[in-house]
Amino acid sequence: MSSAYTDRTVPLRQPWHAGLQPMHWRILAASFMGWIFDGFESFALFLVLPLMLKSLLTPEQVAAGPESWGTWASLIYTLGAVVAYLLSGFAMEAFGRRPFVLFAYAGSLLMVPVTYLWLHSPEALLASAFVNGFFTLGCAYSWMAIYPSELFTSSVRSTAASFIFNATRLIAWVFPILAGTMIQFFGSIPRTAVALGLIYVLGLVVPWFLPETCGKPLPD
């Protein structure tokens, strides 16, 4: 056996978190919390919106079939989100990552009372569903597809982004199930929606713990 072969050593496999520094753990925690807000709020509001719409229908509209109104509300809400998905990349590149996240959460916080407290006709609620979906399901989700991958080094980038996307679902999934119980607790659908919407206030705090990455090279 040659000495070249015997002297060869096999490097020990490093754990996935070996390349993480204290700053990365802070970024991971902040991003994780931000995604919990998105998952909890969007899933819950998506379920509450059709119920709110049906409660505003006139007797004639109910007789004509209330199910179609709920279907249209869901479709229009989703359409607003799709438009946000298409525009978010350009907006984040033009205005920066952190300003976009603040814009998304501020818009979501505003649209919740507009949709659930200030509108009193099904037609107006359908129109607001587009803007509501644009912020709460579109902008508030799309930043997670762009921002986290720019916050971590190459050795942990894929694992960190996957953890943020998927691990938070293990927590957020329970809140839509509790939506019906929350409606009973708060006494009405509008009050429940506004109570859920208050979590966006915490979302306005999260971006300040994340560095701005627009125009900067990816960390090594």
N, C-alpha and C positions, 0 to 999 in steps of 0.2 A: 504494500500500500504506500503510495507516494506521500511525501511530507506535505505537499501542497494540499492534498485531500484531508489529511489528518489534522492540519492546522486550521481548517475551515470551521468556523463557528456559525451556528444558526441563531440569528437574533431572536430574542424572546418577544412573543406577541404582546403588544401593549394594549391595555384596556381602552375602550372607546373614549373614555373621559380623560385620558392622559394628557391630551392637548388643550384641555380647558383651563383657562386662567380665572381668577376671581371675577374679573369683568365679564367673562363669558357666562358664568353662573348667574350673575345679576341680569344679563340680557335674556338668558333662557327663562328665568323666573318671570320677568316682565312680559315677555312674549307669550308665555304660557298663560298668564293671567288675562292678557288681552284676548286670547283665543277663547278662553272660558266665557268671557263677557259676550263675545260674538255668538258662540254656539248656544249659550243659554237664552240670550235675548231673542235672537232671530228665530230659533225653533219655536219658542213659546209664542211670540207675536204672530208668527205664520199660522199657528193654530187658532189664535184668538180672533184674527181679522175676519174670517168668514162668519164667525158667531156674532161679531159686532155688526156686520153688514145685515145679517138676517133679522137682528133686533130692530133695525130701522125701517124694514119693509112695511108698506101699507097693506091693509087687508086684501086689496085687489092684487098687489104684487105677490103676496103669499099664496093667493088662490091660483095664480098663474104658474107657480112653481118656484119655491125659494132656493132649491138646490142649484139652479143655474146661476143665481147671483153669487153664491159662494164660490162656484167654479170660476166665474169671471174674475172675482176678487183675487183668487190664487194665481190665475194666469197673468193678470195685469201686474200683480206684485212681483212675480217671477220675471216678467218682461223688463220691469225697471231694473232688476238686478242684472240681467243680461247686458243691458246698455251700460251699466256701471262697469261690468267686467271688461267690456270692449274699450272703454275710455280710461280705465284706471292706470294702465301702464304709461300712457302718454301724460296723464296728469301728474303722476309721481315723478316722471322724468323732468317735467317742466317746473314743478313747484317744490319738489323735494319729498323725501319719504315721511319725515315727521310731520310737516304741515298737512300732508294728505291724510294721515291717520287722525290728526286733530279735527280736520274737516269732516271726515267720515263719522266720528263719534259725535261731534257737535250737531251735524245734520240729523243724525239718528235721534239724539236727545230732543231736538226741536220737533221732529215729525211725529213723535209718539203723542204728545198732547194735541197737536194739530189734528191728527187722524181720529183720536179716540175721545176727545173732549169738545172740540170746537166745530165739528161737522155733524149735521143732523139729518142728512138725506142720503139714501143709498147711492145716488148718482155722484154726489160730491165725494163720498167715501171711495168709490171706485176710482175717481180721478186722483185722489191722494194716494191710493195704493201704489201707483206707479212711482211716485216720488219716495214713498216710504220704502218700497223695495229697492230703489236706487241706493238709498243710504244704508238701511238696516241689513239687507241681504247682499247688496252689491259692493259698495265701497268698504263696508265694515268687514267683509270677507276677503276681498281681492288683495288687500295689502299683505296678507299672510302668505300669499304665493310669491311675493317679490322681496319683501323686506327681510325675513329671517335668513334667507340664503346669503345675504350680504353682511350678516352680523357675525358669522363664525368662520374659523379657519378651515382649510380644505380637509384636514384630518377628521373633523367632527361635523362638517356642514350638513351632509346628508342625514346623519343620525339626529342632529339637533332639530332640523326642519321637520323631519318625520315625527319626532317626539311631540313637537308643538302642535302639529296638525292632528295627530291621532290620539295621543294620551288624554287631551282635554275632552275628547268626545266621551270618554269613560265617566266624566263628571257631568258634562252638560246634558247628556241624554235624559237624565232623570227629571229635569225641569219641565219639559213639555208634558210629561205624565202628571205632574203636579198642577198643571194649569187649571184643570177643572176644580180642584180643591181650593186653589187660590181665588177663583171667582166666587166660590161660596164664602171664603174667609173675608174678602174685601167687600162683598155685597153686590158687585156689578162688574160687567166686562170693562167699561172705561176705567174704573178705579184700579182694576187688576192690571190693565195694560200700562197705565201711568206708573204704578208701583214697580212693574218690571222694567220700565224705561229708565228708572232712576239709576240703574246699574251703569248706564252710559256715563254718569258723572265720574265713576271710577275709571272708566275708559279714557277720559280726558287727562288723567294723571299718568297713565302708563307710558305714553310716548316720551315724557321727559326723562325717563330712565333708559332710553335707547339712543344711541349715537346716530347722527345724520350720516348717511352713506351715499347720498346722491353725488355723482361725479367723482367718487373716490374708488381706487382699485380694491378688489376683493382682498381681505386679509389672508396672509399666507398661513 
